Amino acid sequence: MSVGLSLVGVKTIEELKKVVADFPDCVYELSYYSTPEFIESVMPLIGGRIASVHSLTPRREYFPNLGCADAWEWSEREILIDGRYAASLGAENIVLHPGYTIKGLVWTDTAKRMDQVQNCGLEKYALEGFPKISTKEYLSCSRYVKSFDTMVENALVLTAKLSDMGVNLCLENLPPRPGYLLFTPTEMKFLAKAGLKMCLDVGHMQVCAAAFGFDCTKGILSVIETGAVKTMHMHSNPSRPGLYSDTHEGPALYNKDLGKIVDCAKAYNVNLISEVTDNPYDSVEVLMSKFFE
């Protein structure tokens, strides 16, 4: 197990150099925002320390969509390209947003993707007053169930192919938006029983817990205890009922149970990857201190 940093929040090479210098044991995750030019510029600093690749990397125009049969051919091809890339870097994990109930491919660009979410015909499953947040009823609608089943079937195919390359496919839980898939501890434990591996995103689970009314820490610990979590995205946000905010802030800022979560992750040999959008140095420092307590 290792403590690491996603490059999603790294804004300058100087910022990254300070992390590399002060935390020599830190590992790294390439972000789906990473361009070829950016990757080339950072590889002299972090080459040989890449633990995971957040697919698709380098960035493409679209996300894969394992929940849609029409998007499968393109999605499979691009993910396998990333699998070969991850293997060439010595990365053990590919992190993947598992899929959507949206037909076809989904934009990488956040503004375009949110437009897709708000115009995908699922308005009746949006929480009143919060058009980008889903109700619990969304999880049992026929469109969701069908897309979820398709996602599981496709993920099992990809898992086998990536395993042959020496790479784990790690499906990431997402924030609860109409059009998205995979939100709850119950769903993640189902994936574990099906033989799939996961990236547990703590901040996303906080948003889901606020929207759906479950105990976030208990849910996180129960998923880690399946043994199917290979890596985690560590960040936090101020979400609570009536406030749903996936802000990717420091892992301890809005998480009083961070120590419990880190201890459980250590027991199951899970990587802890900071995925903050600001102050990456501080977040690595916090995780390192919790890890070595």
QUIMO-V10220 format. One record per backbone hydrogen bond with DSSP energy under -1.0 kcal/mol. CO is the residue of the C=O (numbers start at 1). NH is the residue of the N-H. If there is no record, write none. Layout:
co->CO nh->NH
co->CO nh->NH
//
This chain:
co->2 nh->272
co->3 nh->27
co->4 nh->274
co->5 nh->29
co->7 nh->10
co->12 nh->16
co->13 nh->17
co->14 nh->18
co->15 nh->19
co->16 nh->20
co->17 nh->21
co->18 nh->22
co->19 nh->23
co->23 nh->26
co->27 nh->5
co->28 nh->51
co->28 nh->52
co->29 nh->7
co->30 nh->54
co->31 nh->34
co->34 nh->59
co->35 nh->39
co->36 nh->40
co->37 nh->41
co->38 nh->42
co->39 nh->43
co->42 nh->45
co->42 nh->46
co->43 nh->47
co->46 nh->49
co->49 nh->28
co->51 nh->92
co->51 nh->93
co->52 nh->30
co->53 nh->55
co->53 nh->95
co->61 nh->108
co->63 nh->106
co->65 nh->68
co->68 nh->71
co->69 nh->72
co->71 nh->75
co->72 nh->76
co->73 nh->77
co->74 nh->78
co->75 nh->79
co->76 nh->80
co->77 nh->81
co->78 nh->82
co->79 nh->83
co->80 nh->84
co->81 nh->85
co->82 nh->86
co->83 nh->87
co->84 nh->88
co->85 nh->89
co->86 nh->91
co->92 nh->168
co->93 nh->53
co->94 nh->170
co->95 nh->55
co->96 nh->172
co->99 nh->181
co->106 nh->63
co->109 nh->113
co->110 nh->114
co->111 nh->115
co->112 nh->116
co->113 nh->117
co->114 nh->118
co->122 nh->125
co->123 nh->126
co->125 nh->135
co->127 nh->130
co->130 nh->133
co->133 nh->127
co->136 nh->139
co->137 nh->140
co->138 nh->141
co->141 nh->145
co->142 nh->146
co->143 nh->147
co->144 nh->148
co->145 nh->149
co->146 nh->150
co->147 nh->151
co->148 nh->152
co->149 nh->153
co->150 nh->154
co->151 nh->155
co->152 nh->156
co->153 nh->157
co->154 nh->158
co->155 nh->159
co->156 nh->160
co->157 nh->161
co->158 nh->162
co->159 nh->163
co->160 nh->164
co->162 nh->165
co->162 nh->167
co->163 nh->166
co->168 nh->94
co->170 nh->96
co->171 nh->199
co->175 nh->177
co->176 nh->134
co->177 nh->180
co->179 nh->101
co->182 nh->174
co->184 nh->188
co->185 nh->189
co->186 nh->190
co->187 nh->191
co->188 nh->192
co->189 nh->193
co->190 nh->194
co->191 nh->196
co->192 nh->195
co->197 nh->171
co->198 nh->230
co->198 nh->231
co->199 nh->173
co->200 nh->233
co->201 nh->205
co->202 nh->206
co->203 nh->207
co->204 nh->208
co->205 nh->209
co->206 nh->210
co->207 nh->211
co->208 nh->212
co->209 nh->213
co->215 nh->219
co->216 nh->220
co->217 nh->221
co->218 nh->222
co->219 nh->223
co->220 nh->224
co->221 nh->225
co->223 nh->226
co->224 nh->227
co->228 nh->198
co->230 nh->271
co->231 nh->200
co->232 nh->273
co->233 nh->202
co->234 nh->275
co->236 nh->249
co->240 nh->243
co->243 nh->240
co->245 nh->247
co->248 nh->277
co->249 nh->236
co->255 nh->258
co->257 nh->261
co->258 nh->262
co->259 nh->263
co->260 nh->264
co->261 nh->265
co->262 nh->266
co->263 nh->267
co->264 nh->268
co->265 nh->270
co->266 nh->269
co->271 nh->232
co->272 nh->4
co->273 nh->234
co->274 nh->6
co->279 nh->283
co->280 nh->284
co->281 nh->285
co->282 nh->286
co->283 nh->287
co->284 nh->288
co->285 nh->289
co->286 nh->290
co->287 nh->291
co->288 nh->292
//
